[in-house]
Amino acid sequence: MQYLLSVIHDQASLATPDEHAAIDVFNDRLQAEGRWVFAGGLASPDTATVIDNRGRKAVITDGPFLETKEYLAGFWVIEAPDLDVALKLAADGSEACSRKVEVRPFRDA
């Protein structure tokens, strides 16, 4: 089963060099264990653009969808046999990046 591990951050600062190194070690571990699907760090929320095309014409707005202190700073998509393994990996990822990590399974197609 695949899980999304969302990295939640509440500061304007990006990862420190030590955090980057720890994240690289965690990424290498995920790959070595065959759990890696995809991962990425995101630019700050002020670089976001929101597109709402629910009406007759797309409305494009600069800035994040929500004005909030916490934001999505990055993510991992992993393979895990069950939620317990995903939660353990999320705990390790949280330690590596020094941020909160939310775990959500992908829906079955």
C-alpha positions as CSV (number, residue, x, y, z in Angstrom):
1,M,0.0,0.0,0.0
2,Q,1.2,3.5,-0.7
3,Y,1.2,6.3,1.9
4,L,1.7,10.1,1.7
5,L,4.0,11.4,4.4
6,S,3.4,15.2,4.5
7,V,6.0,17.4,6.1
8,I,4.3,20.2,8.0
9,H,6.4,23.3,8.9
10,D,5.5,26.4,10.8
11,Q,8.6,28.6,10.3
12,A,9.8,30.7,7.3
13,S,13.2,29.1,7.5
14,L,14.2,26.1,5.3
15,A,16.0,23.0,6.4
16,T,19.5,23.5,7.9
17,P,22.5,21.8,6.4
18,D,22.3,19.2,9.3
19,E,18.6,18.6,8.5
20,H,19.4,18.2,4.8
21,A,22.1,15.6,5.6
22,A,19.7,13.7,7.9
23,I,16.9,13.8,5.2
24,D,19.4,12.4,2.7
25,V,20.3,9.5,5.0
26,F,16.6,8.8,5.5
27,N,15.9,9.0,1.7
28,D,18.8,6.6,1.1
29,R,17.3,4.2,3.7
30,L,13.9,4.3,2.1
31,Q,15.4,3.5,-1.3
32,A,17.6,0.7,0.1
33,E,14.6,-0.9,1.8
34,G,12.4,-0.7,-1.4
35,R,10.0,1.7,0.2
36,W,10.8,4.8,-1.8
37,V,8.2,5.9,-4.5
38,F,8.8,9.6,-4.7
39,A,9.7,12.6,-2.5
40,G,10.2,16.3,-2.8
41,G,10.7,19.5,-0.9
42,L,8.5,22.4,-1.8
43,A,9.2,26.1,-2.2
44,S,7.7,28.5,0.4
45,P,4.0,29.2,0.3
46,D,4.4,32.7,-1.0
47,T,5.5,31.2,-4.3
48,A,2.1,29.4,-4.7
49,T,-0.5,30.1,-7.3
50,V,-4.1,28.9,-6.9
51,I,-6.3,28.1,-9.9
52,D,-10.1,27.8,-9.4
53,N,-11.8,26.6,-12.6
54,R,-15.2,25.7,-11.0
55,G,-17.0,28.4,-12.9
56,R,-17.1,29.5,-16.5
57,K,-13.6,31.0,-16.4
58,A,-10.4,30.0,-14.5
59,V,-9.6,32.4,-11.7
60,I,-5.9,32.6,-10.9
61,T,-4.7,34.0,-7.5
62,D,-1.2,34.5,-6.4
63,G,-0.3,33.2,-3.0
64,P,-1.3,30.1,-0.9
65,F,-4.8,28.6,-0.8
66,L,-4.9,29.1,2.9
67,E,-3.4,31.8,5.1
68,T,-2.1,29.7,8.0
69,K,1.0,29.4,10.1
70,E,1.6,25.8,9.2
71,Y,2.2,24.7,5.6
72,L,3.2,21.7,3.5
73,A,7.0,21.9,3.2
74,G,7.6,18.6,1.5
75,F,6.5,15.0,1.2
76,W,7.4,11.4,0.7
77,V,5.3,8.8,-1.1
78,I,6.2,5.4,0.3
79,E,5.3,1.7,0.0
80,A,4.5,0.0,3.3
81,P,2.7,-3.2,4.1
82,D,0.5,-1.6,6.7
83,L,-0.2,1.6,8.7
84,D,2.1,0.5,11.6
85,V,5.1,0.4,9.3
86,A,4.1,3.7,7.7
87,L,3.8,5.3,11.1
88,K,7.2,4.1,12.1
89,L,8.7,5.4,8.9
90,A,6.9,8.8,9.4
91,A,8.4,9.0,13.0
92,D,11.9,8.4,11.5
93,G,11.2,11.0,8.8
94,S,10.0,13.5,11.4
95,E,13.1,13.0,13.4
96,A,15.3,13.4,10.2
97,C,13.7,16.7,9.1
98,S,12.8,18.1,12.6
99,R,9.2,18.7,11.6
100,K,5.8,17.2,12.0
101,V,4.8,14.6,9.5
102,E,1.2,13.6,8.7
103,V,0.5,10.1,7.4
104,R,-2.4,9.4,4.9
105,P,-3.0,6.3,2.8
106,F,-3.8,6.6,-0.8
107,R,-7.4,5.5,-1.7
108,D,-7.8,2.3,-3.7
109,A,-8.4,3.2,-7.3
